[in-house]
Amino acid sequence: MKVITIKDIAQLANVSPSTVSRALKDHPDISSDLKIKIKGIADALNFKPNSFASNFRKQKSQLIGVIIPKFCNSFVPDVIFGITSVVNERNFQVIILPTNDDILKENEAIQKCCDYRVDGILMSLSVETSNVEHLKTADAYNIPVVIFDKAANTSNYHQVVINDRLMAEKCAQQLINENRKNIIGFFGHENLAITKNRKIGFSSILSQNNLPYSIEYASSSIEAYEKTISLIDSNNIDAVFGISDELLIGIIAAVREKHKLNEISVIGFSDGSTIPLLFPEVSYVSHDGKKLGYEAANTLFKLIDDNTFHPKTNAINVELKIGRK
């Protein structure tokens, strides 16, 4: 089937293509009779405007690039839902580029966004990302960027994250309230700001209260499980903190295997619904992906509308939900 163009309508109406374009946009220079004639021809031919061509002329793509580390997390669909709820209201489209936590793929994703001439980029950093120098590629194309979820050590870009330090402090305070005395904290990749901020919050409260604790690092639920098993066997621990759903799953599996859920308190950050549904005895910081995506997208559109909007970090306060014993 032939795609109907403005030139086809112009030929049938015996006018110029520019006249057709103005008539379809209700331009005041076009008479009412001619508008009716041109719109009638367009309707009869089932004409659909070429938004891509229109956006190209305006040097706007109406596209937003969303760069994420991976999909295998119930948190990610919620974030995308929050983003698209804002993007759709503005009649923009989204392209989603996963990096699989690979810094090279993250670089490629940024370049693809530039090649597509997106109007803005929303980006969650990979675990391999230690700095954001590669975002200068987007800067060169004057493409605004908002970093979300995992904070970066930079003041050059807007960031939307939860208040990691404050919420980790609340987790530590909850363990103090429960009179826990021998506490282990599990954290992820040391180079990430999210790890650093949560560790500072967690450690500071325990140190202020002169409580003994130790720090462990794990990159997967299996590693967290194995280390927790070893720690239970060799230490008289009574509380374990986990930085993420993935680590919490390993921690909980180990504590349950040792039949210690009634003796060892488990607390941490949860991005989805798995932990509260399967393990109601676990206390967790509820990380609302929809709210985060909504805030990140709104921040990006403020930048698109006004590129003088000064960079800042928007730290969202969320809720600590106490488990049922």
N, C-alpha and C positions, 0 to 999 in steps of 0.2 A: 504494500500500500504506500502510495506517494505521500510524503510529508508536506502538508500545505504550509506555504510561507507567506510573508507579507507581500512579496513580489507577485504571487499568484492572485491575491486579493486585489492588488493595485491594477493588475492587467484586466481583470473582470470589471472593476469599477471605473476603469479608464482614468485613473489618477496616478500620482507618483507614490512610491513606497513610503516616503516621509509623510505624505498626507494620510495614508492608511494608519501609520504609527500614531500620529497625533489624534486621529479620530477615535482610535481604540482607547486612547488615554483621556478622552473627553476634553481635548484642548479647546479653549474658547475661540480660537481663530477658525475653527471648522464649523460650518453651518449645521444646524440640527438635522436638516434633511439629508445632508451628505453623511453625517454620523450614522443615521438610521440605515441608510443604504449600505454603508461599509460594514456595519455590525451585522446586518442581515446576511450579507455574503459570508462573513466570517463564521456566523452560527451555522449556516447551511453547509459549509465545508468542514465543520467541526474543527476549526482552527484553534491550536494551542500555542500560546506565546512561547518563544524560545528564551527561557529565563537565563540559560547559560550565556547566550549571546548578549542579552541585555546586561547581565552582570559583568561580562567581559568589557563592554563599552564603558561601564561605570568603574572599571578596575576593582570590582568587588566580586568575590566568589560565592558569598553567602554560605561559606563552609567554615566549620569549626573542627580543628584537629584535636582528638583526645588520645593522648599517649599514656598507656597503662602498662605496668610490669607483667601482669598475667590475668587470665580469666578465672582460674581455679580457686575462687574465693567468693563466698556468697555476698561479700561486701561490695564487690565490683559491680554486679548488676544494679544494686541499690544506688551506687554513685552515678552510674550511667542514666538511671531513671531520673534522678534529680537534675542532671545536666540537660537531658533531652526535654524535660518539662519546661525549662527556661528557653532552650534553643528553639523549640517548636513554636513558642509564642512569638518569637522574632522572625519566623519564616526562614530560619537558617537550617542547614543540614549538618550532620555529624559524620566524620570519618574516624573510625577507631583503629588505632595502630598499637598492637601489643608488642612488647620488647622481650618478653620471657626473661626479664631481669638481666639482660645482656646490654652492656654499655655501647657496643658496636651497633646493635639493632636500635638502640635509643638514638644514636647519632643519625642512623638511616631514616628513622621515623621523623626526626626534625627536618631533615633535608626533603623528605617527601612532602611534608606540610608546606615547605617553602616552594617546592615545584608546583604544588596544587594551588599556590597563592591563597592559602586559607586566610581568613580574616582574623583568626586568633587561635591560640594553642592552650589547651588545658593539659597539664602534665603531672603524672605521678612518677617519681624517680625510681629507677632500678636500684637494687641493692648494691650494684657495682659503682654507682655514681657518687664520687667523692667531692666533685665540684660541678659547677654549671657553666663552665667556659664554652661548651658546645652550643649553648643557647645564643651565642653571638651570631650564629648563622641566621637565626630568626630575626635578631636585631637588625641585621644588614638589610632585611626585606621589610623592616618596620612592622613586623608582625608581633602584636602584644602577646605576652605569655603569663599565665597564672599557674603556679605550682600548687598542687593540692595533696593532702594526706600526709606525705613524708616531707618534712621541712628541710630546706637546704640552708647551708651557712652562707647566706647572701642577703644583701639589702637592696639589690638591683631589680628584684622581681616581686610582684605580689604573691602572697602565699596564703592559702586557706587550710588550716590544720585544726585538730582538736588541741586543747590545752594540755599537752602531754605531761609537762612537769607537775601541774596542779593535780591532775588525776592520779598520777603515780604517788604523789604525796598522800592523797586520800586513801589509796590502797594500803600504803604503809601504816597510816593512822588507824585503819580498820584492824590491822593485825595487832597493833598496840592495844586497841580497845578489847580485843579478844584475849589479851594477856599472853600472846605468843612470845617465846623467848629465844628460839633458835631458827632463824629465817634464811631461806635461800631465794635469791632473785635470778630468774633466767631472762637473758637478753639476746637480741639477734646480732646482726652485723655491726661491729664496733664503729665503722666509719659513718653510719647514718645518724643524722641529727635526731631522728625519732628515738634511737637507742640512747644517745647521749642525754637527751632531755628527760626521758623517763627514768634513766638510771640516776640522774642528779636528784630528781624529785623523790624517788624511792629511798635512796641512800641518805639524803639530808635529814629526813624525819627520823629515821632509825638512829642515826648518829646523834642527833639532838637529844634522844631519849636513852642514849647509852645502851642500846640493844645490840647484841651480836648478830651479825649477818654475813653472808658470803655471796659473791657474784659469780654466776656461771654464764657461759655463752653457748648457744646452740643455733644451728642453721636449718634444722628440720625437726618434725615431731619425733622421728626415730631417735635422733641424737638427744633430744630432751628426755625422752623415755629412758634411754640407756643410762644417762647421767643421773636421773632421778632415782632409778633403781639402785645404783651404786651408792648414792648419798643416803638413801634410807637404810641400806645395809651397814654403812660405816658411821653414820651420825644419828644423833637423837633429834632429828629435825621435827618441828611441829608446824611449819608453815612454808608454802612455796608460792612465789609470785611469778607469773608468766607475762611476757611483753605482748603476746599475740595469740590468736586462736590456734595457729599451728603448733606453737610450743605448749599451750595449755592442753591440747589433746594428748600429747606425749606425756606430760606431767600427770594428768588425770589417769591415764592408762596405767602408769607405774604405781601411783598411790592406790588405785583400786586393786591391782594385782597383789599388792602387799597387804590388802585389807586394812588400810589405814585412813580411809576417808572420814571416819569419825574422830580420828586423832590428829590428822594433819589438815590444816586449813589451806585451801587453794584459792587464789585470787589473781586477777589479771585483766588484760584488755581483750574484749571480744568484738569482732567486726560484724558478726552475723547472728544467726539464730541457733546454730548448732549447740553451742555451750549451754545456754539457758534451757533449751528444750531437753537435752539429754542428761545434763548434769545440774539439776536445780540446787544442789548443795554448794555449788561454786559461786563465789562472789565475783562480779565482773563490772568493768567500765563499759557501758553500752555506747558503742561507736556508731552513730546514725549516718549511714552512707548517703541516704537521700538528702538529708540536710546539708551534708558536706558538698555533694554535687551541685545542689541548688545554690549554695553560697558561692562556690567557685565559678559557676557559669554567670551569675549576676555580676560578680567582680570583673570577669572578662568583658562583659558587655559595657560596663562602665568605662573600661579602657578603650574599647573600640569606639565608643561615642565621644570620649574625651581622653586623648593620649597624654594630657598633662596631669592626670590622676596620679598622685605621688605613691610610689611603692610602699606597701606595709604588709605586716603579717596579721591576719585575722585569726585569732586563736579562739575556737569555739569551746565553751564549757558544756560538758555532757554529764550524764548521771552515773553514779556508782550504785549498783544494785546488789544488795546483800543476799547471799545464798541461804537456803533453808536447811537447817541441820536436822 
